[in-house]
Amino acid sequence: MQDACMECWRCFVSMPLPPDLQQRVGDLQQRLVSRLSSNAIKWTRREQIHLTLAFLGDVEVSKIEAAKADLAGCCGCGPMDLSLESVGCFPNFKRPSVIWIGVEGQVAALSALAASIRTKLASYCERPEKKPFNAHLTIARTKEAPFRELARIGASIQSMQMEPLGSWRADEVHLVRSELLREGARHTVLSTVKLNATPSAPS
């Protein structure tokens, strides 16, 4: 629990998508909007779609610089090849709360990086992440809706045949501030760390 008197920023660590893949994900979202035709879905804004590695929650502003340095210290694994291959739901297709695109490729290396970041930055977290890492992009969340409507959405996604959207060379990690505003979340990149064979200083 953070001291109520301390100024805190809500933060997470993520990998960005290249613009061409971000466009393809946005195009897929549009196809799903037509396919699912439901007001029970809140779609993630295209420009904010990312691969989350660690959610930190509220971080004291006075500790942000130290968090940047520690993040840089655990990103010496080198770039990795990843791809977007499937679409699915959490927790299941019968009652979906999150609609996601699955990430494939060098997922073992990606999982190891996420574990390293979560361990290294645990002291900055409001509540350390307990859920196991699952490589995905969140493209939508469902709102409160009747069970039958949620089940219809899940069944439609389950039956969908998605062509792979493409691959990319993931070579950087971002520390991001997320501000929850009335008009939606605003994301600000606080630090960019390149994935190099040798750890480097954050920008």
Stockholm file with secondary structure:
# STOCKHOLM 1.0

chainA/1-203         MQDACMECWRCFVSMPLPPDLQQRVGDLQQRLVSRLSSNAIKWTRREQIHLTLAFLGDVEVSKIEAAKADLAGCCGCGPMDLSLESVGCFPNFKRPSVIWIGVEGQVAALSALAASIRTKLASYCERPEKKPFNAHLTIARTKEAPFRELARIGASIQSMQMEPLGSWRADEVHLVRSELLREGARHTVLSTVKLNATPSAPS
#=GR chainA/1-203 SS CCCTTSCEEEEEEEECCCHHHHHHHHHHHHHHHHHHCCTTEEECCGGGCCEEEEEEEEEEGGGHHHHHHHHHHTCCSCCEEEEEEEEEEESCSSSCSEEEEEEEESHHHHHHHHHHHHHHTGGGCSSCCCSCCCCEEEEEEECSCCHHHHHHHHHHHHTCCCCCCEEEEECEEEEEEEEEETTEEEEEEEEEEECCSSCCCCC
#=GC SS_cons         CCCTTSCEEEEEEEECCCHHHHHHHHHHHHHHHHHHCCTTEEECCGGGCCEEEEEEEEEEGGGHHHHHHHHHHTCCSCCEEEEEEEEEEESCSSSCSEEEEEEEESHHHHHHHHHHHHHHTGGGCSSCCCSCCCCEEEEEEECSCCHHHHHHHHHHHHTCCCCCCEEEEECEEEEEEEEEETTEEEEEEEEEEECCSSCCCCC
//
